[in-house]
Amino acid sequence: MALADVKLRNAKKAEKDYSITDERGLSILIAKKGGKWWRFRYTYLGKAKLMSLGTYPEVSLVEARQRRDDARKLLAQNPSVDPSQVKKSQKQAMFTNQENSFELVAREWAESHFVNKSKSHKERTLRRLEVYIFPWIGRKPISDITPPEVLNAVKKPRSQNKLETAHRALQATGQVFRYAVQNGKAIRDVTADLKGALPPASVKHMASLTEPQEVAELLRAIDGFQGTFTVECALRLAPLVFVRPGELRRAKWADIDIDAGEWSYLVSKTKTEHIVPLSTQAIKILKDIHPLSGHREFVFQGGHDPKKPMSEAAINASLKRMGYDTQTQITGHGFRAMARTILHERLNIDPHIIEHQLAHAVPDNLGGAYNRTKFLDQRKAMMQQWADYLDELKAGAKIISMGKIV
């Protein structure tokens, strides 16, 4: 006799488990602890088998009958297929898909990708994914995501006039997909189909000063700046070494050889070893600050915690205090463009030497992308010439042509 919902609702637990049958192999087990479990009895390859279909009332009578009918249909279509094994495979696939959701794969990628990269870079990238990508495709299995779904996600920051953010979000998404492909969690990188889908982002160059007169005024302003001694020294050293701001503030005494006049460290952006020849002017600044921080790890220690490096905002904040607009005039990063331009255009230095000192990848005839010791003698001479030139500028000398100072 077929079951009815009222009978199911009224079925009470007993001292022992007991079953109530429906029809065509479906029954419900009333457990002595009170649970109600749907069961489907069937024959597979001549053997009686029992398959669980869920619990009541989470699985209603109508849904339990549908699950039974699906299993019966599967057996009728292919007697060699066991419905119970199919169910297990589907359940495993569901768990696998959850483990391979885009968000989980992206966080797994981040843990390996950012091992030797800055914490701030990792946080910025993950935050971009959390805001612009995860809400739309984060829960989907990465292998099921289509190019239009990715494009729909990155179009949202674009519609907010954040085109560069859209490009960066798309770039990070592509890196996650390539990681998934490499680890067998996706077949292909679907972002490859989105090339040209976003309009090009306009290149925003870091603000910098490249006219000698403007540079002279900046140098004199730096000399007159009154702040903490740590920031004063960092500001004076920045134009002399023109490294990336993060590399300057995280400079370590262990990497500096005062006697050899060299600062050697791992470039944060390219993860390559780099050498900065130190001019006599740069060495003097380091000797000036050594009594303050020489017993610590960082040359430019934090104001609140000397065990940490100087704040990443310190240089730009100081430039603003001196009256400079860090959006249109000069930033901590702008010292690099300032040096690159003037060294080539005013001091007639070979661009290859300059690029090596900037730790940029400069492919040579043998295919090498970067060599930390290449042009080292020329770079030492250049760095001293550059420091002397800045002193002359600061003192009021003018530059004419071919690097001659009068």
N, C-alpha and C positions, 0 to 999 in steps of 0.2 A: 504494500500500500504506500502511495506517495506521501511524503512528508508535507506538513504545512507549517508556516511560520509560527503560528500560535503554539503548536506542539514543541517546536524548538525553544521558544522563549520560556515555556513552562517546564521543560525538562530539568529535573533536579539531580544533583550529585547523590551517589549512594555509597555504601561501604566498599563496593568494588566498581571497577570500570564496567560500563555496559554500552552497547551500540544500539542505535535506531537506524533501520534501513530506509532508504528512499527507493530508488529503482535504478535498473541497469548498472549495478555495481557500486552505486553511491551510498554511503552511510555516514553517520556521525558518531564519534566516540564521545561519550560523556564520562570524563575522567573523575575519579573519586575526589580529586582536589578541586573540581569545579570547572575545569577547562572543557571546551567543546571543539573537537577536532574532526574536520572533514576527511574522509578516506574514500579511495576508489580502488575496488578490487578488479583485477583483470588477469588475463592469461597471456604470457609472453613466452613463445617457443615451447609451449606445452607445460609451463610452470606457472602456478598461481603467484601473483605479486600484489603488493599493497602500496599505494601511492598517496602521500599526504597532499591535500589541496588547500591547506590553510585552516584558520580558526573562525568560529562563529562568535560574535556577529560581525567581525571585521570582514569576513567573506560571507556574503548573504547566500540564502538558498538558491536564488536565481544565478548568482555568479558561480557557486559550487557546481551547479548543473552544467553551466557553460564550460567550465574547466574539464568536467567529466566528458562532455561531448567532444571537446577538442582532442582529448587523449584517445577516445574511441575512434575518432576520424583518422588520427595519425596511425593507429594500429591497422585500420581498414585499408589505408592507402599504402602502407609499407609494413607488413607483419614483422620484418626483421629489425624494426626500430623500436627501442624500448622508451615509452613516454617518460618514465622516471629519469632515465639518463638524459633525455632531451631537456627536461626541467632543470636538472643539475647543471648542464652545460649553459643554459640560459642564465641561471643564477650566477655562475662563475663569470660569464661575460659581463653581467651587470656590475659585479664587484670590480672587474678589471677596468671597465669603462669609468667607474668612479675614481679608481686609483690613477687613471690616465686622463683625468679631466684637464682642461687647458690650464686652470689655475694651479693645480698640484704639480703638473709638469713644469710650469713656469717657475714656481718656487724652487723646485729641484734643480732646474737649470741655473737659477741665480746663485744657489749655494756653491756650485762648482765654478761658474763663470767668473764670479767676483772674488775668488779666493785671494788673489794677489792684487786686487784693485781697491780703491779707496771705499771706505764705508759710506761716504756721502754719495758717491756715484751709484752704489748699489741701492741705497735708499731712494734716490731720485728715480731710478729706473723702475723699481717695484711700485713706487707711488704712482707713477704714470700708468702702469698696467692696472693697478687697483682702481684708479679713477676712470680710465678711458676704455679698458679692455675687459677686465674680469666681470663687470656687471652684465655684459652682453654675451660673452662666450666662455666665461670662466668655468661654468659647471658642465659644459659639453665635453664629451670625449674628444680629445684632440684629433683623433683620426676621422671624426665625423664632421669636422668644421669645414665649411666651404669658403672659397674666396669672397663671394658676396657678403657673407656674414662678417668676415674680417673688415671688409671695406665699409660696411654699415657702421661698425664700431668706430673706425678711425675718422669717419666723416663727421662725427659729433664734435670733436675738438675743432675741426676745420670750420664747422658752422658757427663756432664761437670766436672766429678770427684768430685761432691758435694753429696756424698752418704748420709751423715748425714742430709744435707738440704732436700734431697728427703724424708727421713724418717720423719723429722719434718713437712714437708708440708703434707705428707700423714696423720700424726697424727692429725694435725689441721683440715684437711678435714673430717676425721672421727668424730671429735667433732662437727663440723657443721652439719653433717648428723644426729647424735644422737639428737642434739637440734631440728632439723627439725622433726624427728620422734616424739619427746616428745610434739611438738606443732602442730601436725597434718598436716605438710607440706610435709612429705615424708612417705613412707610405711616402709622402712627399711634402715639401714646403709649399703650401698653397699661396703664400704671399708672393711667390714668383710670378703668379698670374696678375698681380696688381701693379706691375711696373707701369708707371705713367698714369695711374689712376688718380693720383693726387697732383695738383699743379706744383711746380718746383717752388721750394721755399727760398725766399730771398736770402742771400748770404749776409749775415750781420757781422761786420768786422769789429774787433775789440777797439774801443776808443784809444787813440794814441796821438802823440805829438811827434812830428818829423821835421819841423823847421828848426834850424839851429838856435835862432833867437828865442823861440818858445821853450826849447829844451833848456837853454841857459837859465831862463826865468824859473822853470820847474826845479832845477838843481839848486838854485839859490833859495827857493821856497822850502825845499827839503832841509837844507842846512839851517834854516831859521825855524823849523818846526819844533814845537815844544810839546812833547807827550811823554810817555814812559820811555825809559832808556832803551828798552827792548825794541819798541816800535821805531824809535829814532834810528837805531842801528840797522834794522831791517829795511827801512826806507832808503837809507844811504847806500846799502849794499845792492838793493834791487836793480837799479840801472847799470851797475857794474857787471853783474853776472847774467842778467836778463834770462833767468830760468822761469819756469812756470810758477805762479804764486803758491800753489800747494807744495811744490818742491822747496821753495824758499822757507816757508814757515815750518816745514818738517825737517829742515836741515839738522843733521846729527853730528855731534863732535867726533864720533867714531869714524865718520866718513871723510873728515877733513885732515889733511896733512899740511900743517902750516909750513914746515921746513921745506917740503917739496913744492909748496905753492899749488896744491891740487885739491879739489873737492870731487870725490867719486861717489856715485850713488846710482840706484836703480830708477830709471825714468818711469814716472807713474803712468804715463799714457801708453808707452810702447813696450814696457817691461824689458828694456835693454840697459846694460851698464853704460854709464856716461861719465865723462871727465870734464870738469870745469876748471881750466887754468885760472889761478887767482893772481890778479895784479897786485902790485905793492899796496895800492890804495885799499883793495879788498882785504888783504891780510891785516892791514892796520885796523880796520873796523872789527875784524874777528878778534884781534888781540884786545881791542877796547872792551868787548863784551865778555871775553873769556872769564874775568874774575867774577862776573855775575852768574853765568850759567855753565862754566866749564866743568863743574862737578856734576852736572845733570846730563840727561840724554840729549835734549834738544838745545840748539843754539839760541833759538828764540822761544823761550818758554812762555806758557800761558800766564795771564795776569792773575787768575783765581787759583789755578793749580799748576805749579811749576813742573809737575811730572808730565804735563801735556804740552803740546806745541801751542804757539800763538794762535789766536782766533783767525779763521780764514777771512773774516770781515775787517781785520785790523788795518791792512794796507789801504783798501779802498775808503774806509772810514776816515783815515788820516788825510788822504788826498782831498776828500770832501771838506774836511776841516780847514784845509789850506785854500779852499775856494774853487777847487776844480770840479767840473761836472764829469762824473765817471761814466756817463752815457755818451757824451759827445767829445770829451777832451782826452782824458787819460785814465787808465785803470791799472791795477797791478799787473795784469796780463799785457797791457799795452807797451811795457818796457821792451818786450820782445820785438814788436813791430818797429818800435823806435830804433832799436839797435840794428835790425835787419836792413831798414831803409837807409839809414845814415852811413853805416859801414860800407854799403855798396855804392851809394850815390855820392857820398862826400869823401870817404876815405879810400875808395877804389879797391875794396877787398873782393877777392874772388868769391862769387856766390856759393860755390861748393864748400868753401871753408866756413862761410857763415852758416850754411844749412847744417853742416856737421856740428857746429857749436850749438845750434838750436836743438840738436838731437832729433832732427827730422830724417826720415828715410830718404836716402839719396842713392838710388841704384847705380852701381858702377859697371864697368865692362865685364866683370866676372860674375855679375848677378848679385853681389852682396848688397843687402839693403842698408846696413849701417855698421861702421867699425869704430869703436870707441877711441882707438888710438890714431885713426887716420888724420892726417894734417895736424897732428898734435903740436909739433914745433911751430907751425904757422899759426895755429890757434893761440898758442901762448903769446906769440908776438902780437897777434891781433888784439887779444884781451888787454895787454899792457898799452898798446897804442890807443885803444878805445878809452881806457881809464884816463890816460894823459889828455886825450882830446876833450873828454868831459870836464876835466880840470881847467883846460884852456877856455872852454866855453863859459864855464862858471865865472872865470876871472875876467871875462869880457872880450876875449879875442874873437875875431870873425873868421869864418871859413870862406876861402875863395874856391879854387878849383883843384882837382886831382889830389885832394887830401892835404894840401899845404895849409899850414896855419900861419896867419900873420897878425 
